Amino acid sequence: MSAIYQWWRSLRLKFVSTLALALAICFTVVACGGGASTSSSGGGGGTTVAGISPEVVVDYIHKVAESDRTAYTKHVIGRLTKLEGKDNKKGVVTAEATEFWKQEKGVPLPAQMFRMGAELASEDGNFTIGLISPWNINDNQAPKDDFEKAGMAKVVETAEPYKAAREIAGKKYYSAIYPDIAVADACVSCHNDHPVHKERHADKVFKKGDVMGGVVINLPLKGA
């Protein structure tokens, strides 16, 4: 395992864990402090709780998670000399970003790093966060239910978040799908050149700035 990956993972683990704890405490205090009024709309609104709304909480979670991945993409991946076997002319660090980073002794791709962080952040059950896409490479990242399918279609169409209060397995959640934008050339090249993408979605060629999928956040509505 490379020194770059160890350093980045240690830093983001501490940050994500601290954020999750802070948000959990904040939301629990607010939720227990008063009643909740609920509305469900794909365009926003949603459940509100005295003092702070779940919509604001999911926005905070998304902002930190997306900023973390963007920083990793631009300031780590962008400095490596190789990306999936191809030379990076701007690279200054002798390492490769690759899907098979464990076997190749490289570093994870941005989507893989995001998933690992999402798994850590979701461990305590205060919220869940993950990636989905109608052009998924990983089968686990296909839109799964009616909310994700309808929301993902709307996000692709508008490039705006899709939010609603809903029930999952009998429990109330405030859920949001945010556009997952290609922020760097590395995002585009990795997907366009991937064998699974070519097989499943040969007619879809991403460009920088395109919506490539969605970031899904499910926040339990405690006290609602």
C-alpha positions as protocol buffer text, in pm:
chain_id: "A"
residue {
  index: 1
  type: MET
  ca { x: 0 y: 0 z: 0 }
}
residue {
  index: 2
  type: SER
  ca { x: 149 y: 333 z: -106 }
}
residue {
  index: 3
  type: ALA
  ca { x: 243 y: 610 z: 134 }
}
residue {
  index: 4
  type: ILE
  ca { x: 14 y: 849 z: -55 }
}
residue {
  index: 5
  type: TYR
  ca { x: -289 y: 629 z: -2 }
}
residue {
  index: 6
  type: GLN
  ca { x: -210 y: 564 z: 365 }
}
residue {
  index: 7
  type: TRP
  ca { x: -175 y: 935 z: 434 }
}
residue {
  index: 8
  type: TRP
  ca { x: -493 y: 1031 z: 251 }
}
residue {
  index: 9
  type: ARG
  ca { x: -699 y: 751 z: 405 }
}
residue {
  index: 10
  type: SER
  ca { x: -584 y: 840 z: 757 }
}
residue {
  index: 11
  type: LEU
  ca { x: -665 y: 1207 z: 705 }
}
residue {
  index: 12
  type: ARG
  ca { x: -1010 y: 1151 z: 554 }
}
residue {
  index: 13
  type: LEU
  ca { x: -1103 y: 884 z: 811 }
}
residue {
  index: 14
  type: LYS
  ca { x: -1043 y: 1127 z: 1095 }
}
residue {
  index: 15
  type: PHE
  ca { x: -1232 y: 1404 z: 917 }
}
residue {
  index: 16
  type: VAL
  ca { x: -1531 y: 1197 z: 807 }
}
residue {
  index: 17
  type: SER
  ca { x: -1565 y: 1033 z: 1150 }
}
residue {
  index: 18
  type: THR
  ca { x: -1560 y: 1371 z: 1323 }
}
residue {
  index: 19
  type: LEU
  ca { x: -1813 y: 1513 z: 1077 }
}
residue {
  index: 20
  type: ALA
  ca { x: -2047 y: 1217 z: 1116 }
}
residue {
  index: 21
  type: LEU
  ca { x: -2039 y: 1243 z: 1495 }
}
residue {
  index: 22
  type: ALA
  ca { x: -2098 y: 1618 z: 1488 }
}
residue {
  index: 23
  type: LEU
  ca { x: -2389 y: 1591 z: 1246 }
}
residue {
  index: 24
  type: ALA
  ca { x: -2543 y: 1304 z: 1441 }
}
residue {
  index: 25
  type: ILE
  ca { x: -2531 y: 1501 z: 1766 }
}
residue {
  index: 26
  type: CYS
  ca { x: -2663 y: 1814 z: 1598 }
}
residue {
  index: 27
  type: PHE
  ca { x: -2951 y: 1635 z: 1426 }
}
residue {
  index: 28
  type: THR
  ca { x: -3048 y: 1429 z: 1730 }
}
residue {
  index: 29
  type: VAL
  ca { x: -3064 y: 1737 z: 1954 }
}
residue {
  index: 30
  type: VAL
  ca { x: -3272 y: 1926 z: 1698 }
}
residue {
  index: 31
  type: ALA
  ca { x: -3505 y: 1636 z: 1624 }
}
residue {
  index: 32
  type: CYS
  ca { x: -3578 y: 1580 z: 1990 }
}
residue {
  index: 33
  type: GLY
  ca { x: -3632 y: 1948 z: 2049 }
}
residue {
  index: 34
  type: GLY
  ca { x: -3961 y: 1981 z: 1868 }
}
residue {
  index: 35
  type: GLY
  ca { x: -4218 y: 1832 z: 1633 }
}
residue {
  index: 36
  type: ALA
  ca { x: -4172 y: 1784 z: 1261 }
}
residue {
  index: 37
  type: SER
  ca { x: -4378 y: 1888 z: 963 }
}
residue {
  index: 38
  type: THR
  ca { x: -4347 y: 1671 z: 655 }
}
residue {
  index: 39
  type: SER
  ca { x: -4388 y: 1727 z: 282 }
}
residue {
  index: 40
  type: SER
  ca { x: -4254 y: 1519 z: -8 }
}
residue {
  index: 41
  type: SER
  ca { x: -4138 y: 1683 z: -329 }
}
residue {
  index: 42
  type: GLY
  ca { x: -3883 y: 1594 z: -592 }
}
residue {
  index: 43
  type: GLY
  ca { x: -3785 y: 1958 z: -620 }
}
residue {
  index: 44
  type: GLY
  ca { x: -3691 y: 2018 z: -257 }
}
residue {
  index: 45
  type: GLY
  ca { x: -3882 y: 2126 z: 52 }
}
residue {
  index: 46
  type: GLY
  ca { x: -3937 y: 1811 z: 251 }
}
residue {
  index: 47
  type: THR
  ca { x: -3939 y: 1742 z: 620 }
}
residue {
  index: 48
  type: THR
  ca { x: -3847 y: 2024 z: 855 }
}
residue {
  index: 49
  type: VAL
  ca { x: -3751 y: 1999 z: 1219 }
}
residue {
  index: 50
  type: ALA
  ca { x: -3742 y: 2286 z: 1466 }
}
residue {
  index: 51
  type: GLY
  ca { x: -3410 y: 2467 z: 1440 }
}
residue {
  index: 52
  type: ILE
  ca { x: -3261 y: 2296 z: 1134 }
}
residue {
  index: 53
  type: SER
  ca { x: -3409 y: 2104 z: 845 }
}
residue {
  index: 54
  type: PRO
  ca { x: -3298 y: 1761 z: 726 }
}
residue {
  index: 55
  type: GLU
  ca { x: -3254 y: 1921 z: 383 }
}
residue {
  index: 56
  type: VAL
  ca { x: -2976 y: 2138 z: 526 }
}
residue {
  index: 57
  type: VAL
  ca { x: -2813 y: 1840 z: 699 }
}
residue {
  index: 58
  type: VAL
  ca { x: -2797 y: 1635 z: 380 }
}
residue {
  index: 59
  type: ASP
  ca { x: -2658 y: 1939 z: 198 }
}
residue {
  index: 60
  type: TYR
  ca { x: -2379 y: 1959 z: 456 }
}
residue {
  index: 61
  type: ILE
  ca { x: -2300 y: 1589 z: 426 }
}
residue {
  index: 62
  type: HIS
  ca { x: -2291 y: 1608 z: 47 }
}
residue {
  index: 63
  type: LYS
  ca { x: -2074 y: 1921 z: 44 }
}
residue {
  index: 64
  type: VAL
  ca { x: -1805 y: 1762 z: 258 }
}
residue {
  index: 65
  type: ALA
  ca { x: -1810 y: 1425 z: 78 }
}
residue {
  index: 66
  type: GLU
  ca { x: -1801 y: 1581 z: -269 }
}
residue {
  index: 67
  type: SER
  ca { x: -1530 y: 1832 z: -173 }
}
residue {
  index: 68
  type: ASP
  ca { x: -1322 y: 1548 z: -35 }
}
residue {
  index: 69
  type: ARG
  ca { x: -1342 y: 1350 z: -360 }
}
residue {
  index: 70
  type: THR
  ca { x: -1281 y: 1656 z: -576 }
}
residue {
  index: 71
  type: ALA
  ca { x: -969 y: 1742 z: -375 }
}
residue {
  index: 72
  type: TYR
  ca { x: -847 y: 1383 z: -406 }
}
residue {
  index: 73
  type: THR
  ca { x: -910 y: 1383 z: -782 }
}
residue {
  index: 74
  type: LYS
  ca { x: -740 y: 1714 z: -851 }
}
residue {
  index: 75
  type: HIS
  ca { x: -456 y: 1713 z: -600 }
}
residue {
  index: 76
  type: VAL
  ca { x: -366 y: 1342 z: -574 }
}
residue {
  index: 77
  type: ILE
  ca { x: -482 y: 1167 z: -892 }
}
residue {
  index: 78
  type: GLY
  ca { x: -387 y: 1467 z: -1102 }
}
residue {
  index: 79
  type: ARG
  ca { x: -26 y: 1453 z: -976 }
}
residue {
  index: 80
  type: LEU
  ca { x: 37 y: 1086 z: -1052 }
}
residue {
  index: 81
  type: THR
  ca { x: 242 y: 983 z: -1354 }
}
residue {
  index: 82
  type: LYS
  ca { x: -2 y: 713 z: -1467 }
}
residue {
  index: 83
  type: LEU
  ca { x: -379 y: 671 z: -1480 }
}
residue {
  index: 84
  type: GLU
  ca { x: -503 y: 322 z: -1568 }
}
residue {
  index: 85
  type: GLY
  ca { x: -185 y: 242 z: -1757 }
}
residue {
  index: 86
  type: LYS
  ca { x: -173 y: 568 z: -1950 }
}
residue {
  index: 87
  type: ASP
  ca { x: 93 y: 834 z: -1904 }
}
residue {
  index: 88
  type: ASN
  ca { x: -13 y: 1159 z: -1742 }
}
residue {
  index: 89
  type: LYS
  ca { x: 198 y: 1438 z: -1892 }
}
residue {
  index: 90
  type: LYS
  ca { x: 130 y: 1660 z: -1591 }
}
residue {
  index: 91
  type: GLY
  ca { x: 216 y: 1388 z: -1338 }
}
residue {
  index: 92
  type: VAL
  ca { x: 501 y: 1446 z: -1094 }
}
residue {
  index: 93
  type: VAL
  ca { x: 449 y: 1157 z: -849 }
}
residue {
  index: 94
  type: THR
  ca { x: 572 y: 812 z: -958 }
}
residue {
  index: 95
  type: ALA
  ca { x: 255 y: 613 z: -892 }
}
residue {
  index: 96
  type: GLU
  ca { x: -50 y: 489 z: -1078 }
}
residue {
  index: 97
  type: ALA
  ca { x: -422 y: 530 z: -1011 }
}
residue {
  index: 98
  type: THR
  ca { x: -590 y: 207 z: -1111 }
}
residue {
  index: 99
  type: GLU
  ca { x: -905 y: 5 z: -1047 }
}
residue {
  index: 100
  type: PHE
  ca { x: -680 y: -284 z: -940 }
}
residue {
  index: 101
  type: TRP
  ca { x: -475 y: -68 z: -703 }
}
residue {
  index: 102
  type: LYS
  ca { x: -422 y: -346 z: -447 }
}
residue {
  index: 103
  type: GLN
  ca { x: -276 y: -587 z: -700 }
}
residue {
  index: 104
  type: GLU
  ca { x: -79 y: -319 z: -884 }
}
residue {
  index: 105
  type: LYS
  ca { x: 45 y: -141 z: -569 }
}
residue {
  index: 106
  type: GLY
  ca { x: -116 y: 180 z: -688 }
}
residue {
  index: 107
  type: VAL
  ca { x: -378 y: 413 z: -543 }
}
residue {
  index: 108
  type: PRO
  ca { x: -759 y: 388 z: -570 }
}
residue {
  index: 109
  type: LEU
  ca { x: -959 y: 570 z: -834 }
}
residue {
  index: 110
  type: PRO
  ca { x: -1174 y: 860 z: -707 }
}
residue {
  index: 111
  type: ALA
  ca { x: -1496 y: 656 z: -720 }
}
residue {
  index: 112
  type: GLN
  ca { x: -1331 y: 376 z: -520 }
}
residue {
  index: 113
  type: MET
  ca { x: -1200 y: 621 z: -263 }
}
residue {
  index: 114
  type: PHE
  ca { x: -1548 y: 773 z: -237 }
}
residue {
  index: 115
  type: ARG
  ca { x: -1704 y: 431 z: -178 }
}
residue {
  index: 116
  type: MET
  ca { x: -1455 y: 346 z: 97 }
}
residue {
  index: 117
  type: GLY
  ca { x: -1525 y: 677 z: 270 }
}
residue {
  index: 118
  type: ALA
  ca { x: -1900 y: 625 z: 230 }
}
residue {
  index: 119
  type: GLU
  ca { x: -1877 y: 283 z: 394 }
}
residue {
  index: 120
  type: LEU
  ca { x: -1691 y: 431 z: 690 }
}
residue {
  index: 121
  type: ALA
  ca { x: -1936 y: 720 z: 723 }
}
residue {
  index: 122
  type: SER
  ca { x: -2236 y: 485 z: 707 }
}
residue {
  index: 123
  type: GLU
  ca { x: -2110 y: 239 z: 969 }
}
residue {
  index: 124
  type: ASP
  ca { x: -2280 y: 397 z: 1271 }
}
residue {
  index: 125
  type: GLY
  ca { x: -2621 y: 422 z: 1103 }
}
residue {
  index: 126
  type: ASN
  ca { x: -2664 y: 799 z: 1144 }
}
residue {
  index: 127
  type: PHE
  ca { x: -2697 y: 825 z: 766 }
}
residue {
  index: 128
  type: THR
  ca { x: -2597 y: 643 z: 449 }
}
residue {
  index: 129
  type: ILE
  ca { x: -2425 y: 783 z: 143 }
}
residue {
  index: 130
  type: GLY
  ca { x: -2339 y: 619 z: -187 }
}
residue {
  index: 131
  type: LEU
  ca { x: -2308 y: 646 z: -564 }
}
residue {
  index: 132
  type: ILE
  ca { x: -2557 y: 542 z: -832 }
}
residue {
  index: 133
  type: SER
  ca { x: -2563 y: 586 z: -1208 }
}
residue {
  index: 134
  type: PRO
  ca { x: -2781 y: 488 z: -1503 }
}
residue {
  index: 135
  type: TRP
  ca { x: -2447 y: 412 z: -1673 }
}
residue {
  index: 136
  type: ASN
  ca { x: -2317 y: 203 z: -1384 }
}
residue {
  index: 137
  type: ILE
  ca { x: -2006 y: -9 z: -1418 }
}
residue {
  index: 138
  type: ASN
  ca { x: -2050 y: -169 z: -1077 }
}
residue {
  index: 139
  type: ASP
  ca { x: -2382 y: -358 z: -1053 }
}
residue {
  index: 140
  type: ASN
  ca { x: -2426 y: -240 z: -693 }
}
residue {
  index: 141
  type: GLN
  ca { x: -2446 y: 117 z: -817 }
}
residue {
  index: 142
  type: ALA
  ca { x: -2750 y: 84 z: -1041 }
}
residue {
  index: 143
  type: PRO
  ca { x: -3059 y: 281 z: -925 }
}
residue {
  index: 144
  type: LYS
  ca { x: -3249 y: 31 z: -710 }
}
residue {
  index: 145
  type: ASP
  ca { x: -3597 y: 156 z: -618 }
}
residue {
  index: 146
  type: ASP
  ca { x: -3861 y: 392 z: -758 }
}
residue {
  index: 147
  type: PHE
  ca { x: -3716 y: 690 z: -572 }
}
residue {
  index: 148
  type: GLU
  ca { x: -3365 y: 634 z: -707 }
}
residue {
  index: 149
  type: LYS
  ca { x: -3486 y: 562 z: -1061 }
}
residue {
  index: 150
  type: ALA
  ca { x: -3715 y: 866 z: -1080 }
}
residue {
  index: 151
  type: GLY
  ca { x: -3470 y: 1088 z: -894 }
}
residue {
  index: 152
  type: MET
  ca { x: -3173 y: 985 z: -1104 }
}
residue {
  index: 153
  type: ALA
  ca { x: -3363 y: 1054 z: -1426 }
}
residue {
  index: 154
  type: LYS
  ca { x: -3456 y: 1402 z: -1298 }
}
residue {
  index: 155
  type: VAL
  ca { x: -3100 y: 1477 z: -1187 }
}
residue {
  index: 156
  type: VAL
  ca { x: -2963 y: 1379 z: -1529 }
}
residue {
  index: 157
  type: GLU
  ca { x: -3223 y: 1602 z: -1695 }
}
residue {
  index: 158
  type: THR
  ca { x: -3181 y: 1909 z: -1472 }
}
residue {
  index: 159
  type: ALA
  ca { x: -2838 y: 1870 z: -1306 }
}
residue {
  index: 160
  type: GLU
  ca { x: -3018 y: 1974 z: -984 }
}
residue {
  index: 161
  type: PRO
  ca { x: -3062 y: 1777 z: -658 }
}
residue {
  index: 162
  type: TYR
  ca { x: -3372 y: 1564 z: -613 }
}
residue {
  index: 163
  type: LYS
  ca { x: -3505 y: 1546 z: -257 }
}
residue {
  index: 164
  type: ALA
  ca { x: -3798 y: 1394 z: -70 }
}
residue {
  index: 165
  type: ALA
  ca { x: -3914 y: 1253 z: 262 }
}
residue {
  index: 166
  type: ARG
  ca { x: -3990 y: 882 z: 224 }
}
residue {
  index: 167
  type: GLU
  ca { x: -4012 y: 546 z: 398 }
}
residue {
  index: 168
  type: ILE
  ca { x: -3756 y: 268 z: 367 }
}
residue {
  index: 169
  type: ALA
  ca { x: -3846 y: -65 z: 528 }
}
residue {
  index: 170
  type: GLY
  ca { x: -4108 y: 108 z: 742 }
}
residue {
  index: 171
  type: LYS
  ca { x: -3873 y: 381 z: 868 }
}
residue {
  index: 172
  type: LYS
  ca { x: -3888 y: 750 z: 780 }
}
residue {
  index: 173
  type: TYR
  ca { x: -3596 y: 910 z: 597 }
}
residue {
  index: 174
  type: TYR
  ca { x: -3513 y: 1232 z: 424 }
}
residue {
  index: 175
  type: SER
  ca { x: -3337 y: 1133 z: 101 }
}
residue {
  index: 176
  type: ALA
  ca { x: -3150 y: 1331 z: -161 }
}
residue {
  index: 177
  type: ILE
  ca { x: -2978 y: 1256 z: -491 }
}
residue {
  index: 178
  type: TYR
  ca { x: -2714 y: 1506 z: -599 }
}
residue {
  index: 179
  type: PRO
  ca { x: -2563 y: 1526 z: -948 }
}
residue {
  index: 180
  type: ASP
  ca { x: -2226 y: 1352 z: -972 }
}
residue {
  index: 181
  type: ILE
  ca { x: -2032 y: 1580 z: -1206 }
}
residue {
  index: 182
  type: ALA
  ca { x: -1718 y: 1492 z: -1402 }
}
residue {
  index: 183
  type: VAL
  ca { x: -1485 y: 1747 z: -1243 }
}
residue {
  index: 184
  type: ALA
  ca { x: -1163 y: 1634 z: -1411 }
}
residue {
  index: 185
  type: ASP
  ca { x: -1043 y: 1467 z: -1728 }
}
residue {
  index: 186
  type: ALA
  ca { x: -951 y: 1161 z: -1519 }
}
residue {
  index: 187
  type: CYS
  ca { x: -1319 y: 1104 z: -1435 }
}
residue {
  index: 188
  type: VAL
  ca { x: -1412 y: 1104 z: -1803 }
}
residue {
  index: 189
  type: SER
  ca { x: -1126 y: 891 z: -1936 }
}
residue {
  index: 190
  type: CYS
  ca { x: -1164 y: 623 z: -1669 }
}
residue {
  index: 191
  type: HIS
  ca { x: -1531 y: 566 z: -1750 }
}
residue {
  index: 192
  type: ASN
  ca { x: -1518 y: 607 z: -2127 }
}
residue {
  index: 193
  type: ASP
  ca { x: -1226 y: 364 z: -2158 }
}
residue {
  index: 194
  type: HIS
  ca { x: -1353 y: 103 z: -1910 }
}
residue {
  index: 195
  type: PRO
  ca { x: -1433 y: -233 z: -2079 }
}
residue {
  index: 196
  type: VAL
  ca { x: -1765 y: -268 z: -1894 }
}
residue {
  index: 197
  type: HIS
  ca { x: -1873 y: 83 z: -1994 }
}
residue {
  index: 198
  type: LYS
  ca { x: -1783 y: 13 z: -2356 }
}
residue {
  index: 199
  type: GLU
  ca { x: -1985 y: -309 z: -2346 }
}
residue {
  index: 200
  type: ARG
  ca { x: -2293 y: -173 z: -2170 }
}
residue {
  index: 201
  type: HIS
  ca { x: -2302 y: 193 z: -2270 }
}
residue {
  index: 202
  type: ALA
  ca { x: -2100 y: 220 z: -2591 }
}
residue {
  index: 203
  type: ASP
  ca { x: -2313 y: 511 z: -2713 }
}
residue {
  index: 204
  type: LYS
  ca { x: -2249 y: 719 z: -2398 }
}
residue {
  index: 205
  type: VAL
  ca { x: -1928 y: 921 z: -2421 }
}
residue {
  index: 206
  type: PHE
  ca { x: -1882 y: 1147 z: -2121 }
}
residue {
  index: 207
  type: LYS
  ca { x: -1729 y: 1494 z: -2135 }
}
residue {
  index: 208
  type: LYS
  ca { x: -1587 y: 1701 z: -1853 }
}
residue {
  index: 209
  type: GLY
  ca { x: -1875 y: 1875 z: -1676 }
}
residue {
  index: 210
  type: ASP
  ca { x: -2132 y: 1603 z: -1758 }
}
residue {
  index: 211
  type: VAL
  ca { x: -2359 y: 1445 z: -1500 }
}
residue {
  index: 212
  type: MET
  ca { x: -2220 y: 1092 z: -1467 }
}
residue {
  index: 213
  type: GLY
  ca { x: -2455 y: 969 z: -1196 }
}
residue {
  index: 214
  type: GLY
  ca { x: -2575 y: 1066 z: -852 }
}
residue {
  index: 215
  type: VAL
  ca { x: -2470 y: 1083 z: -487 }
}
residue {
  index: 216
  type: VAL
  ca { x: -2749 y: 938 z: -271 }
}
residue {
  index: 217
  type: ILE
  ca { x: -2788 y: 1033 z: 95 }
}
residue {
  index: 218
  type: ASN
  ca { x: -3049 y: 879 z: 327 }
}
residue {
  index: 219
  type: LEU
  ca { x: -3093 y: 1054 z: 662 }
}
residue {
  index: 220
  type: PRO
  ca { x: -3311 y: 885 z: 930 }
}
residue {
  index: 221
  type: LEU
  ca { x: -3577 y: 1119 z: 1069 }
}
residue {
  index: 222
  type: LYS
  ca { x: -3539 y: 1066 z: 1441 }
}
residue {
  index: 223
  type: GLY
  ca { x: -3834 y: 1192 z: 1640 }
}
residue {
  index: 224
  type: ALA
  ca { x: -4043 y: 1248 z: 1325 }
}
